Structure formats: C-alpha cells, structure tokens
Amino acid sequence: MRLPRVLLAVIGLALAGLVLAWTFLGSPTITKDTSFTIPAGASVASVADKLEAEGLISSASGFVLQARVFGSDSPIQAGEFLLTPDMSQGDILAAFQSGDVIRRFVTIPEGMPSILVWERLMAEDLLTGDVAVPPEGSILPDTYAFERGQSRKSLVEQMQAAMDKALAEEWGKRAPGIAVDTMRDALILASIVEKETGKPEERRMVAGLYSNRVRTGMKLQADPTIIYPVTKGKPLGRRIKQSEISAVNGYNTYTRAGLPEGPITNPGRASIAAVMNPENTAALFMVADGTGGHWFADTLAQHNANVAKWYAIRRERGEM
C-alpha cells in the first residue's frame, strides 16, 4: 500500500529537520587540538554538557540528539581523548565509543635501579596514587604506555609482569651448563653484567667472565656490588672508599664469595640473554680500556699488564 503524498511530505520534512539538527545543533567549535577527559560512568548527556561547557560544541542537546539518532549502540568509554578541529560530531562520538584514548609513555632505561624508577613514576603528574619502591630487579626496562589517571601501582604491576615474562622466556632458551641454577640467580648475575659494561657487544663476554668466576668459586669483585648498599643503585658521585671495599654485607662481592644476595639494578633483556648464553671464554679478569669497554685476560699476569696500560691512560688524562 502506497503512503499518501501528504504523509510522505511530512516524513521528508522530519528527516530534513534531523539532518539540520545533525548539521547545526551541537556542531563542533574546536579551534585547536584539545584534550578532553571522560570520567568513569559518565552518560552521553553529561559528556555533552561537559563538551558545551568547555566550548567544544555549540549545543549539548544537539549532540545528544545526533547521538541517539545516528550513533551506534556502543557505550562511551572513560579516558582522555584528543579532539581536533577537523572532527565532526560523528567523529567525536565514534572516538568516545571506540575508546581511542590518548596514550602517554614512560621509559625505563636498561640498568635503572628501582629507586630511580620509583622517583620517575612519582614525578609523573598524570599518574595517580602512591606506590612503594619496587623490589630491585623486578622491573623490565622498556617503554610503557599509560593513560591519564592510571594508578602508579597498576603501571608497576605491568612492568613486573613484563619482567617475569621476559625472564621465563630467556630461561627457556638458556644454553646447557650455564653457571646459575635458578632464574633468580640468573637475574642477579644479569644485573651485574648490566652495570659492568656500557657496550652492548661486550655483554656476553662479561657474562662469560663472571660465569667462570662463579664456577670456580672466585670472588666476583664487581665494583657495582660495593656501591649498591651505599646508594641503593644511585650514582656514587665519587671514588669508592677503602672502607667500602672492605665492608662486609650481603652485596659486596669483594668480601663474600658467590653472587650478592639480590639484584643490584633492573637489567635489560639483552643482559639477561647474555647470562643465559654467555661467551665461551677462559677470561677471568677485566679492566677498563679507556673507551667505555674493557680488556679481558685469562691469567693474572695478562691482567696486570692490562691494568698498567689503564693506569697509563689515566695518567695521560691527569686523573692520577
């Protein structure tokens, strides 16, 4: 049955009215890239009121109307959104419904100790809540995304889950006969490797050297293990004192044999992998070579010769 022409005309006018409402009511008035935050549990009406109050649309009622008529059934999401001048009402609503929130990032460099991780997170104003200093070695260095208002606790848990996963994955790929028997010991040794060399290409060699010392029962004599009880991983800012070298504690590998009682930093994945697959070497000694790397030696005589070369470099630099 055909509809009367008058009824068709009325329907047409109604549709035209809706199109005009879509076009003119609630139209965006965004003049520059703007951040807009939707709190948890907000309704379309309350979000529209907030958009109008912040000068981002011309009419809250118009925005609600277009949302009801033209929007999908998906609920709007909480979070921080980026609104740009080229966005239509439909674009704004779609962004809110898709949860396309602004992602911010925090980077934890390889070898950053937990006290500095904590300071970095506490200094990030867009995170919320307090959190304790994470256990040393529990954080995987990486770049992490977070949202405005996210809790520091949840971000730390994400970082710790990433470390647990990376450590388990590298442990599963370990070479047979490595010097450590547990993932915990591998993590501790990796933290020493991380602090002992700034050259990525040296990691496996340093891991091989310390693995040899662990196997033979030699003291590791790693300088960073002396510093850790003094600063909790922060830079010492001076030369190590003789009293610190001779101090007896759970970390000082000059006065105790074997591994320290815990990690001395948060090692990166590359240092963990180096411990799981160390260089096949007979080296037992190393000393700085003046370039940020090291000379390695199998015997004490070779090592003493390398130390003499290092002292000569330091004298040339006026450090001695």
Secondary structure, DSSP 4 states (H G I P E B T S, - for coil): -PPPHHHHHHHHHHHHHHHHHHHHTT-B---S-EEEEE-TT--HHHHHHHHHHTTSBS-HHHHHHHHHHHS-SPPP--EEEEE-TT--HHHHHHHHHHT----EEEE--TT--HHHHHHHHHT-TTSBS--PPPPTT-S--SEEEE-TT-BHHHHHHHHHHHHHHHHHHHHHTPPTT-S-SSHHHHHHHHHHHHHH-S-GGGHHHHHHHHHHHHHHT-----HHHHHHHHHTTS---SPPPHHHHT--SSS-TTTSSSS-SS-SS---HHHHHHHHS-------EEEE-SSSSEEEESSHHHHHHHHHHHHHHHHHTT--
